[in-house]
Amino acid sequence: MNYDLIVIGSGPAGYVAAIRASQLGLKTAVVERERLGGICLNWGCIPTKALLKSAQVFEYLTHAADYGIKVNGGEADFKAIVKRSRDVADGMSKGIQFLFKKNKIDHIQGTGKLVGKKVQVTDADGKVTVYESKNIIIATGARSRQLPNLPQDGKKIIGYREAMTMEKQPKSMVVVGSGAIGSEFAYFYNAIGTKVTLVEFMPAIVPLEDDDVSKQLLRSFKKQGIDVMLDSSVESVDTSGSGCKVNIKTKAGMEVVEADVVLSAVGITANLEGIGLEETGIITDAGKIMVNAFYQTNIPGIYAVGDCTPGPALAHVGSAEGIICVEKIAGKNPEPLDYGNIPGCTYCSPEIASVGMTEKKAKEAGYELKIGKFPFSASGKASAAGAKDGFVKVIFDAKYGEFLGAHFIGANVTEMIAEVVVARKLETTGHEIIKAIHPHPTMSEAIMEAAADAYGEVIHI
């Protein structure tokens, strides 16, 4: 069968690209070797948020007395928590099946490989079928990165997939890496009673975030009982006994931490193997497929989007790239993606959300800055909710008022960051944020208060 577009991979980059292509009148098929929805819906964004919600509910129960409520007992049922997470993931995957049927997209089950301008698909029984298409999008995503000194065996040294489906809750865990994945799992397991040690190679946790955010999360994690080791690296793990002996190099020397399991959360590796890139002559660099501003590879008619390309490995970025790519294929005139205005979110507790430049990056770029900060300890809504940890920090160019960046840490701040993304897209200034009425009492009014603080007009601190 001939298609206008075949997409290899059905994660947020692939399935969104396919749906938008169908909307634009392209006869479209998606090749997927596992379940529709890719890592995000099945093993990443969605099921992890289900786990984190269970941890949050458990924390509410254990701190019910703080809200004037008496609760007798209460324990985390690990198997039930995992089952709920898997049920949520299953529901989302079925939702993609519905969307494919609604949009008349063919779902081809199997492993796809490029053979020139054709896609060869091998199904579970080994049957090979070749499909022709005018255009092909590679959206094969990524997987957990393996370190030579931290080989994952799926039992004692695990990646994020195993961390979501363990049969038994470990009594102790070492988490290696404090990016979004590491910090979220560190919070989840600690919240339900596992003793967690978080090891970070850099001098700050969530090292890509603003320094003030990193310091606040460190305080919050320590208050929650998470042991955090900075400027430290795991040199080796002895798994010969019943558990793990983790040899950690610190500034003070070597230290051994014993744990039931070690979670490696040190990033991801793009899925480029076995999909015909070399045979087709597609250029890659540093383990990523090279593309232009509209995701065209060096081979005409073959495109790539999502985690297998050099952009940020985020679901919402992959989806945006997929839409831009197919709109270009369909003859539209889409605007290239502004990679300087991509929001990032980490869903531990307190949550983190940020967009634009950090204070350090803005200074390095030569800007004269106006910086405003509003602590949630001064927020009426945060006090009423019992969630006073954290703050909103905003950064403006002092000369022209350009909104350079925003950095939030606190309860539900991932729901607030889109205001700043839209404001920056519309080239909104600090004064316009101050004059835009924010509802009271809400967490979001902290954005207005922080902007007012930058200009010496803050009321509530």
N, C-alpha and C positions, 0 to 999 in steps of 0.2 A: 504494500500500500504506500502511496506517495503522500507526503505531508508538506505543508508550508513551513512547519516548525516542529522539531523534536527536541525536547528538553531531557537531558540526562541528569536525574536527581530530582527529588520532590520535597526538599526542605523549603524553608521560607523564601529562598531565592528562586528555586525551580518552580514550585507550585503557583506562586504569585505571578511569575513571568508567564506561565502557561495560561492562567485565567485571563490575564490582561491581553494576551495574544488572541485568545478566543473571542474576547469582547471586540477586538479590532478586526475580526473576520478571518483570522488565519486558522487553517485546519491544523490542529495541534495534537501532539501525543507526548506523554511523559513516560520515560523509562525509569523504573525504580526496582532495586534488588531486594529491599527490605519492606518496611511499612511506609505508606504515604505519610508525609509530614517531616521526614528526615530526622536528624538528631534533635532539633528544637522541640518538635511536638512529642516525640517519643522518648528521648533520653536527655533533653536539655531544659530549655526555657520553661516549658509547661509543667512536666512532672516535678521538677525541683521546686517550683513555686507551690505545688500542692504539699510537698514535704514541709516547706517552710511555714505554710499556713497551719499545718498540724502542730508544729513546734510553737508557733505563736499562741494557738489556742491552749496548749498545755501550759505555757507560761502564764496566761490569764488565770488558769485554774490554780496554779501554785501561788499566785499573788492576788487571789480573789479578796483576801482580807484587806488589802490596800484600797479596795473599792467598796468596803462595807458589806461584803458578801461572805457568808460562812460556807465552806465546801468541805465535806468529809472525805478525806483520801483523794484518790485520783492518781492514775499511773499511765505512762505511755505504753500503748500496745503496739510494739514495733511492727509486727506482721500486718496489723490492720492499717497502720500508717502507710506502709509500703503498698499494700493492696489499693488503698484509696488513690495513691499517686498513680499507680498503673491504670486504674479505672479511668482517671481523668485523661491520661495520655491516650487510652483506647478511644475514648469519646471524641477527642480532637482529631485523631487519625480518621475515624469514620466520617467526621465532618468534612474532611478533604475529599473523601470518596463522593459525598453528596455534591460538593461544589464541582467536581469533575463531571459528574452526570448532568448537573444543571447547565454547565457550560459546554457540553458535548466534547469533552476532552477524552481521548483514548488513553487508558492506563495500560502500559505494557509491563508486565511483571518479569523481571530478569536483570541480568547484568549487562550494561551497555558498553560498547566499545566502538570507537571511531574507525571506519574503514573508508578513507577518503571522505567524500561528501555523503556517505551512508552510515547508518548505525547498525551494528551487528549486536543482536540481543541473544544471550544464552539463558535459558530458563533453568529452573531447579532440576529438571530431568536431563539437562545437557543438550536439549534441542536448540539449534541455532537458527534464527530468522534474521534476515537483513531487510531493513526499512530505508526507503529513500526520502530525503527531505531537502527543500530549498535552503533551509537554514537550520543550524544546530546550536543549541546553547548547552554548555557544560556547566552544571551546577552540582558538582559531586561532594561539596562540603569538606569537612575535616573530622579528625578523630583525636583522641587524647595523645599528647606527645609523650614519647618514651625516652627516658634518660638512660644512658649506658650503665650508670651506677645505681639505677633504680628500676630494674626490669620488672614489669608488671606480670604477675602470675595469676591474677584474677581472684586470688584467695587471701594472701597476706599482704601483698603489695598490689593495690587496686587503682583503677581509674574511675572516672565519674559514673560510668555505666554500672559498675559493680557496686558503687557507693549507694546507688538508688534501689538496689534489689537484693541486698544481703539478707540471708534467711534469719540471722540472729544479730541483735544489736551488740556491737562490741563494747566492752567495758572501758577500753582506752583506745585512742587513735592518735597518730601523728599525721598532720596534714602538711604537705610540702607545697608551698606556694600560697601567697595571700592575695592573688587577684580575685576576680569575681567568683570563680568556681570554688577556690580554696576557702575564701571568707564565708561564702554561703553554707558550705558543708560544715565548716568549723562551728558556725552558729547553730546549725540544725542539730548536729550530734551533741554538742554541749548542752543545748536547751532541753534535750530529752534524757540527759543523764550520763552521757559518755564523757570520760575525762579526755579532753582535747589539748594537744600541744600543736601550735601553729608555727612552722619554721619558714622564715623568709630570708632570702639571700641579700636583699637590699636593706638599707638602714631604716625603712619605713614600710608598714603594711599598706596594702592597696597602693603600690608605689607610683602608679600613673596618675593618681588623684592629687588635688591640691594639698600642700603640706599640712594646712590646718585640719583638713578632713582626715588625713592619715592619723594625726595626733589624737583627734577625737575618737576615732574608731578604736585605736589602741587603748585609750582610757576605758571605753565602753566594754571592750572584750575582756580586759583585765578585771573589771567590776563583775562581769558575768562568770568569771572563774576560768577563762581560757588562758593557758600558758602561752606566751608569745616569745619567740626567739628571733631577734633581728640580727642582721649581719651574720647569718648562719647558713650553713649548707650541709645537706645530708651527703656524707661521703660513701657510706655503704649501709646495708641492712643485713643482719644475720637472721635468717628465717629457719635455722636448723632446729630450734626448740619449739615449744608450744605456741609461742608468740613471736614478736619481732624485737630485736635489739638494734636500735637505730643509732648509728655512729654519726654524731653531728659536730662539725667543725665550727667553733665560735671564736670570737676575738680573744677569749680567755683560754682557749685550747679545746681539746676534744672532750665531748660529753656524750654519754650513752643514755638514751631514753628508751625505756621498755614500753611496748604497746601491743595490743592484740592485732592491730592492723595499721598499715601505712597507706594513706591516700595521696597519690601523685597528682597534683593539680598545677603543673608547670607549663600550661599552654597547650596548643593544638598543632597538628600536622595536617596539611591539605591532602585529600584523597586524589592522588594523581596517577597511582600505579595501575597498570593494566587497562587503561582506557584508550590506548592508541595514540597518545600524544607524540611519542617519538616517531612512529611510523608515518603519522600525518604531517610531521614537521612543525608542530606548534611550539613556539618559543616559551620556555619557562625560565625563571630566575629565582634563586633562593627558595625553591620549593613552591612557587606560585606561578600561575599562568599569566603571562604578560598581555595586557589589553589596553586599548585606548579609552578616551573619555566616554565612549558609547559601548564599551565592552567587546569590541571586535578584536579577535586575535590576529596574528599575522597571516592567517589563512582566510581568504574571503568566504563569507557565509558561515564561519564558525566563531561563536562567541563564548564568553565565560563570565559568570557572575557569582557573587557570594564568597564563602570562605576559601575557595580555591584560587582566588585572585588577591592582589596585594592590599586591598582596603581593609578597614577594621572588621574583625570577625564577629559581627553582631547581626542578629536576625533581621532587625529593621533596616540595616544597611543592605543586606542581601536582597530584601524585598524591593527596596527603592531602586537598586541596580537592575533588578529583573524588569521592572516596569519601564525604566528609561531605555533599556536594551530593546525590548520588543516594540516600543513606540518608534524607535529609530528604524527597526526592521520594517515596520508597517508604513514607513514614509512620513511619519509625523516629524515635528521639530522640537524634541524634548530639550529641556535645559539640563546641562551636565550637573551631576550631584556635587553639592558644596560639602566637601569632607571636613571643612572647618566648623560646620554647624551640626555635628552628629552628637546626640545625647547618649550618655552612657549611664547604666544603672546597675547597682549591686543590691541584692535583695536580702542581705543579712539584717540583723536588728542591732542598732539603728540602720535604716536604709541609706544608700548613697546615690545621688544623682548629680550629674555634671554635664556641662556643655561649654565649648569654647576654650579659651586659654586659662591656664592656672596663673596665679599671681607671679610665680617664678618665670614662666614662659613669656608673660606679657612684659615683664621687666627686661628680660633678655632681648625681646623684640624692639626695645627702645621706647616704649610708651611711657608717658607720664600718667600715673594712675590716680583714680579716685576709687577707693575701696570701701564698701559698706558691709556691715555684718550685724545680723540680728539673731540673738540666741533664743532658742525655744523656751528657755527658762523664763523669758519675759512674755511668752505667748499665753493668752487666756485659754485658747483651745487646747494647747499642749498641756497646760497645767490641769485642765479638766479631764483630759484623757490619760493623765499619769504618764506622759511621754515627753519629759522636759530635756532629755539628752539631745544635743546637736544644735545646729544653726543654719542660717542661710547666709551665704557670702556672695556678693556681686562685685564685678570689676568693670569699671568704665574708663575709657580714654578721657583724660582730663581736658584735652584740647577741643575735641569735637563731640564728646558725649557718647561715642560709640560703645555699645554693650559688648565688651570683649569676652566676658565669661561669667559663669555662675556655678557655684559649688554648694550643694546641699547635703546635710547629713541629719537624719531624724526620722520620726515615724511617718510613713506614707509619702516621703518626699519624691519617690519615683512617679507619683501621680501629679506632681507639681512642675516638673522640669519642662514640660511641653510649652508652658507659658513663655519661658525664656527662649526656647527654640523659635517659636513664632515671632516673638519680639525682635530677635536678631535677624530673622528672615525679612522682616518689614523695616529693618534699620531703625528700630525704636530707640530713643535715647533714655537716659536715666530720669530726666524730668517728666517725660511722658509716662513712665512707669509710676512715678510718685503721684501724678495727677489722675491716674486710672483708678477708679474706686474698686477696692477689694473688699469682699464681704467679711463682716465680723460677727462672731468669732470663727476664724478658719486658720488652718496652718498656712495657707497660701498668702495671707496678708503679710507674712514675714518677708516676702519678696519686696513688697512696697516699702516696708519698714527698713529693710536693708538698703534699698535704693536711696531712701531718705537719709539714712545714716551716712552714705557716701557723700551727700551734698550738705551735711550739717543740719538737716531738717527733721531728724527722727524724733518721734514723740514718746515712745514707750520704753526707752532705755536712757 
